[in-house]
Amino acid sequence: MWSHYANSHKGFCLVFDPVWDFDFLCYLHQVDYVVDRPVVSIAKKGGFDFDQACLKKAACWRYEREWRYISKKRAHDFIELKDGVFKAFILGMSAGSEVLDFLIEVNKKRAMAGLLEIPIFSAKMNENKFSIQFKKTDAGVSG
């Protein structure tokens, strides 16, 4: 999913534990991967079929094992999550130093607010397997 959602490894990924915040967990929905394209009608009696419109994806994307956060808030509204939900930042393999600097700054602001530091990991290609390895960086709030 890095190539689709993290600007071809130039961005970063957030690792989170939704169980930490029950209110957040209530808005997570697992995507259903299907062969046939769903037919969705906003004119259908009973209203818009939300699940058909937002939680279906072509079966060829099943490897993503995607979950979506969906709420009735407007798209530009922020959601407030409890401290501890985010477990890590993972830098993409092609992320530049500006991305790391940004995440260090985020952690500095969290520390000033009395919040937990989020560990930063970097992604590296495994030399022997078709997989990605993650290594914790030593770039913390103080370093």
SERO-4910 file (N, C-alpha, C, O; in steps of 0.05 Angstrom, whole numbers):
BEGIN
 pado doro    nc1    nc2    nc3   cac1   cac2   cac3    cc1    cc2    cc3    oc1    oc2    oc3
  Met    A     16    -24      0      0      0      0     17     25      0      7     47     -5
  Trp    A     43     22      5     61     46      6     60     61    -21     58     85    -21
  Ser    A     60     46    -43     61     60    -69     35     74    -75     35     94    -89
  His    A     12     65    -63    -14     77    -68    -19    101    -50    -30    121    -59
  Tyr    A    -11     98    -25    -20    118     -5      2    134      9     -4    153     24
  Ala    A     26    128      4     48    143     17     67    155     -3     91    156      2
  Asn    A     57    163    -26     72    177    -46     97    161    -54    119    171    -54
  Ser    A     93    135    -61    115    117    -70    138    117    -50    161    119    -57
  His    A    131    113    -24    151    111     -2    164    137      5    183    137     20
  Lys    A    154    160     -6    166    186      1    152    198     26    162    218     37
  Gly    A    130    186     35    115    196     57    120    179     82    141    167     86
  Phe    A    100    179    100    102    163    124     75    151    130     55    159    120
  Cys    A     76    131    147     53    116    155     49    118    185     68    119    200
  Leu    A     24    119    194     17    119    222      9     91    230     -8     79    217
  Val    A     20     81    252     12     55    263     -5     62    287      4     77    305
  Phe    A    -29     51    288    -45     58    311    -59     33    322    -63     13    308
  Asp    A    -67     35    347    -81     13    361   -109     24    367   -113     37    387
  Pro    A   -129     17    350   -155     29    353   -169     19    379   -188     32    388
  Val    A   -160     -3    390   -173    -13    415   -168      6    438   -183      7    457
  Trp    A   -147     22    436   -140     42    456   -162     63    460   -165     74    482
  Asp    A   -178     68    439   -198     89    440   -224     77    429   -228     75    405
  Phe    A   -242     68    446   -266     55    438   -283     72    419   -295     61    400
  Asp    A   -284     98    424   -300    116    407   -290    115    378   -305    115    359
  Phe    A   -263    114    375   -251    112    349   -257     85    336   -264     84    312
  Leu    A   -255     64    352   -260     37    342   -288     34    330   -292     20    310
  Cys    A   -307     48    341   -335     47    332   -338     56    303   -357     49    289
  Tyr    A   -320     73    293   -322     84    266   -305     69    246   -304     77    223
  Leu    A   -291     48    254   -275     32    236   -292     11    222   -307     -3    236
  His    A   -289      9    196   -304    -11    181   -285    -26    162   -269    -13    149
  Gln    A   -288    -52    161   -271    -68    143   -282    -66    115   -306    -69    111
  Val    A   -264    -63     96   -272    -61     68   -279    -90     58   -266   -109     66
  Asp    A   -299    -92     42   -308   -117     30   -298   -118      1   -305   -101    -15
  Tyr    A   -282   -138     -5   -271   -140    -32   -289   -158    -48   -294   -181    -41
  Val    A   -298   -148    -71   -318   -162    -87   -310   -164   -116   -293   -148   -125
  Val    A   -321   -183   -130   -316   -186   -159   -334   -168   -175   -324   -155   -194
  Asp    A   -359   -167   -168   -378   -151   -183   -380   -122   -173   -380   -118   -148
  Arg    A   -380   -104   -191   -382    -75   -183   -410    -71   -171   -430    -78   -182
  Pro    A   -411    -59   -147   -437    -54   -134   -453    -33   -150   -441    -14   -161
  Val    A   -478    -36   -149   -496    -16   -161   -507      1   -139   -520    -10   -120
  Val    A   -502     26   -140   -510     44   -118   -528     66   -130   -522     78   -151
  Ser    A   -550     70   -117   -569     91   -126   -576    109   -103   -585    100    -82
  Ile    A   -573    135   -108   -581    154    -87   -611    159    -88   -623    171    -70
  Ala    A   -624    150   -110   -653    154   -112   -668    130   -101   -693    130   -101
  Lys    A   -654    110    -92   -667     85    -82   -685     91    -58   -678    108    -41
  Lys    A   -707     77    -56   -725     81    -33   -711     72     -8   -698     51     -7
  Gly    A   -712     88     13   -698     83     37   -672     98     39   -659     98     60
  Gly    A   -664    112     18   -641    128     19   -616    115      7   -617     94     -4
  Phe    A   -594    129     11   -568    122      0   -557     97     14   -558     96     39
  Asp    A   -548     78     -1   -536     53     11   -507     58     16   -490     53     -1
  Phe    A   -501     67     40   -475     75     48   -454     53     46   -432     58     35
  Asp    A   -460     29     56   -441      7     55   -434      0     26   -410     -5     20
  Gln    A   -453      0      8   -447     -6    -20   -429     15    -32   -411      8    -48
  Ala    A   -433     40    -25   -418     61    -37   -389     64    -26   -371     70    -41
  Cys    A   -386     60      0   -360     67     12   -343     43     22   -320     47     27
  Leu    A   -355     20     24   -340     -2     36   -335    -26     17   -329    -47     26
  Lys    A   -339    -21     -9   -334    -42    -29   -310    -34    -46   -306    -11    -52
  Lys    A   -295    -55    -53   -271    -50    -69   -266    -75    -86   -274    -97    -78
  Ala    A   -254    -72   -109   -249    -95   -127   -232   -116   -113   -214   -110    -98
  Ala    A   -239   -141   -118   -226   -164   -105   -195   -164   -109   -181   -175    -92
  Cys    A   -185   -153   -131   -156   -153   -136   -141   -137   -115   -116   -139   -113
  Trp    A   -155   -120    -99   -142   -104    -78   -143   -117    -51   -135   -105    -31
  Arg    A   -152   -142    -50   -156   -156    -24   -130   -156     -7   -132   -156     18
  Tyr    A   -107   -158    -19    -82   -159     -5    -78   -134     14    -62   -135     32
  Glu    A    -92   -113      8    -89    -89     25   -101    -92     53    -92    -79     72
  Arg    A   -121   -109     56   -135   -114     82   -142    -87     94   -136    -81    117
  Glu    A   -155    -70     79   -161    -43     86   -185    -40    106   -204    -55    104
  Trp    A   -182    -21    123   -203    -13    141   -207     17    136   -187     31    130
  Arg    A   -231     27    139   -236     55    134   -249     67    159   -267     55    172
  Tyr    A   -241     92    165   -253    107    186   -275    124    174   -270    140    156
  Ile    A   -300    119    182   -322    134    170   -340    144    193   -349    129    210
  Ser    A   -344    170    193   -362    182    212   -380    202    198   -377    208    174
  Lys    A   -399    213    213   -417    233    201   -406    261    203   -420    280    195
  Lys    A   -382    264    213   -370    291    214   -363    300    186   -360    284    167
  Arg    A   -360    326    182   -353    336    156   -323    329    151   -308    325    169
  Ala    A   -316    328    126   -290    319    118   -267    336    129   -246    325    135
  His    A   -272    362    133   -250    379    142   -249    381    173   -232    395    183
  Asp    A   -267    368    187   -267    368    216   -245    350    226   -239    329    215
  Phe    A   -232    358    248   -212    341    261   -226    322    280   -247    327    291
  Ile    A   -214    299    283   -223    280    303   -203    280    326   -179    281    321
  Glu    A   -213    278    350   -195    278    373   -192    249    383   -211    235    388
  Leu    A   -167    240    385   -161    213    393   -147    214    420   -132    233    426
  Lys    A   -151    193    436   -138    192    462   -108    187    458    -99    174    439
  Asp    A    -92    198    477    -63    193    476    -58    164    479    -70    150    496
  Gly    A    -40    153    463    -34    124    464    -45    109    440    -37     86    435
  Val    A    -64    121    425    -75    108    401    -53    104    380    -51     82    369
  Phe    A    -36    124    376    -15    122    356      9    108    368     20    116    388
  Lys    A     17     86    356     39     69    366     66     75    352     87     71    364
  Ala    A     65     85    327     91     90    314     86    106    288     64    106    277
  Phe    A    107    120    280    109    131    253    128    113    238    148    105    249
  Ile    A    122    108    212    141     92    196    148    109    171    130    116    156
  Leu    A    173    116    168    183    131    145    185    112    121    195     90    124
  Gly    A    175    122     98    178    106     74    207    104     65    224    119     74
  Met    A    213     84     49    240     79     40    253    103     26    277    106     26
  Ser    A    237    119     13    247    142     -2    241    169     11    243    190     -1
  Ala    A    233    168     36    227    193     51    252    210     55    273    199     62
  Gly    A    249    235     50    272    253     53    275    262     82    258    257     99
  Ser    A    296    276     87    302    286    114    280    305    124    276    308    148
  Glu    A    267    319    106    246    338    114    222    323    127    209    334    144
  Val    A    217    298    118    195    283    130    203    275    159    187    277    177
  Leu    A    228    266    162    237    259    189    237    283    207    228    282    230
  Asp    A    246    306    197    246    331    212    217    338    221    213    348    243
  Phe    A    198    335    203    170    340    209    160    323    232    147    333    250
  Leu    A    167    297    231    158    278    252    171    284    279    159    281    300
  Ile    A    196    292    278    210    300    303    196    325    314    193    327    339
  Glu    A    189    344    297    174    368    306    147    361    318    139    372    338
  Val    A    133    342    306    108    332    317    112    322    345     97    328    363
  Asn    A    133    306    349    138    294    375    146    316    395    139    314    419
  Lys    A    160    337    386    167    359    405    142    373    414    140    379    438
  Lys    A    123    378    396     98    391    404     82    373    422     69    383    441
  Arg    A     83    347    417     69    328    435     81    329    463     66    329    483
  Ala    A    107    330    465    121    330    491    114    356    506    109    355    530
  Met    A    113    379    492    106    404    504     77    403    515     70    417    534
  Ala    A     60    387    502     32    384    511     28    362    532      6    357    540
  Gly    A     51    349    540     49    328    559     40    301    548     31    284    563
  Leu    A     42    298    522     33    273    509     57    254    504     80    263    504
  Leu    A     51    229    500     71    209    495     86    214    469     74    222    449
  Glu    A    112    208    469    127    209    444    119    185    427    115    163    438
  Ile    A    117    189    401    111    167    383    137    158    370    150    174    357
  Pro    A    145    133    374    170    123    362    170    125    332    149    122    319
  Ile    A    193    131    321    196    134    292    213    110    281    235    105    291
  Phe    A    202     96    262    216     74    249    221     81    220    207     98    208
  Ser    A    242     70    208    247     73    180    243     47    165    250     25    176
  Ala    A    232     48    141    228     24    125    252     20    107    262     38     94
  Lys    A    261     -5    105    283    -12     88    276    -38     73    263    -56     84
  Met    A    285    -41     48    281    -65     33    297    -88     45    321    -84     49
  Asn    A    285   -111     49    299   -134     58    316   -144     34    306   -147     12
  Glu    A    341   -149     39    360   -156     18    355   -185      8    364   -192    -14
  Asn    A    343   -202     24    340   -230     17    312   -239     11    308   -260     -1
  Lys    A    292   -223     19    264   -231     15    249   -208      2    258   -185      2
  Phe    A    225   -215     -8    207   -194    -19    191   -183      4    167   -188      7
  Ser    A    204   -168     21    191   -156     44    205   -130     52    227   -124     43
  Ile    A    192   -116     70    203    -91     81    210    -96    110    194   -108    125
  Gln    A    233    -85    119    240    -87    147    236    -59    159    238    -39    145
  Phe    A    231    -59    185    227    -33    199    247    -31    222    249    -49    238
  Lys    A    262     -9    222    282     -5    243    276     21    258    272     42    245
  Lys    A    277     19    284    272     43    300    295     63    297    318     55    299
  Thr    A    288     88    292    308    108    289    316    118    317    301    114    336
  Asp    A    339    131    319    347    143    345    340    173    345    349    187    363
  Ala    A    323    181    326    314    209    325    291    213    343    268    208    336
  Gly    A    296    222    367    275    228    386    272    257    391    285    273    377
  Val    A    256    264    410    251    293    416    277    306    424    283    329    417
  Ser    A    294    291    439    319    303    449    341    299    429    362    312    432
  Gly    A    338    282    409    360    276    391    352    282    364    369    278    346
***
